[in-house]
Amino acid sequence: MLILVAVTLRMGQAGSRLPGTARGQGPVAGASRDDDRFWKGGLIYVNRDDPAVMVGNRFGVGFTFNFGNPATWLICGTIAAVPAGLAVIRAAAGM
C-alpha cells in the first residue's frame, strides 16, 4: 500500500508529474483537455476528436468518461442494462 501511494505521488494524476508530459494535453493540435469548450458544466467531458475513452478529472482525483467517444456510450449502456436485465429476470421468475 505504501508503495502505491509513493508511486502515485511521484507520477501525479494521469502522469502529469512525469518529465516530458504536459498536464491535460489532449490529442487535438493546439487544444488542451482543460479547454472549457470540452467540459459541460465543468464535470462532463465531450470531445469527438479525442480517442480516449477516459480522461483525468478536471478537478480532484480520478477519471471521467469522454462522452464524445462512441465506446463510452456502449460502456454506459452496458452498465445500465445489466441491473435492468437482472430486474426483469427476477420479476419473470416471480421472486
N, C-alpha and C positions, 0 to 999 in steps of 0.2 A: 504494500500500500504506500509506503514511504517513497519507494522508487517511482511509482506512478505520479505522485504529487511533484516530485523533483523534476521529472521529465516534462510534465505539464507546465510547470512554472518556467522551465528553460525554453520550451518551444513556443508558448503562448497559444492563444486560440487560433486554430487553423494554420499554425506555423508562422504566425505574424512576427515572432521574435527571431526567426531564423535568418542568418545573413543571406542577402540577395533576394529577399522577398519583400514585397510592398503590401502593407496592410490593406485588405479589402480590394486588391487588384482583381479586376474582372477580365474576361476574355475579349470584351469589346474594345477595339482600339480607341484610345482617348477617353475611356469611361472607367469608372470605378464602381465596385459593388456598393460603396457607400453613397452613390449618387442618389439624390432624393427622387428622381423620376422612376427609379426601380422599386421603391418602397411605398406601399399603400398603407397609410395610417402608421407608418414607422415600424410595422410588425410583419407585413406580408410582402415577400419579395417576388416580383414578377418581371422576368427578363427573358424574352424569347430567344435572344442571341446568346445567352449563357447556357452551355451544355450541362452544367452541374445540376444534379437533382437536389442536393442540399448545399446550403451555404451557411457560413458563420452568422450568428445573430448580429444584428446591428448594435444592440445594447445587451450587456450582460454576457453570460457564458452559455454556449450551446449552439445548436444549429436550427435552421428552419428550411422548409421546402421552397424550391423555386417553382412557383405556380405558372411560370411561362413554359415549363418543360412538360410535354405530354406524359412522360413516365410518372411524374408526380401525381397527376390525376388518376392514373391507374393504381398507384400505391394507395392513395387516399380512398379510392372506390373500394379496393380490396379490404382495407381496414374497416370501412363502414359495412361492407357486405357480409363479412364473417359473423359478427354478432347478430345481424338481421337474419341471416340464414339459419343460425342456430336457434333463434327465437321461433322461426317458422317451423323448424323441425320439432322443436319441443312442443309447440301448440298442436301440431299434427299428431304427435304421439300421445297427446292427452295428459301430459304431465302437469 
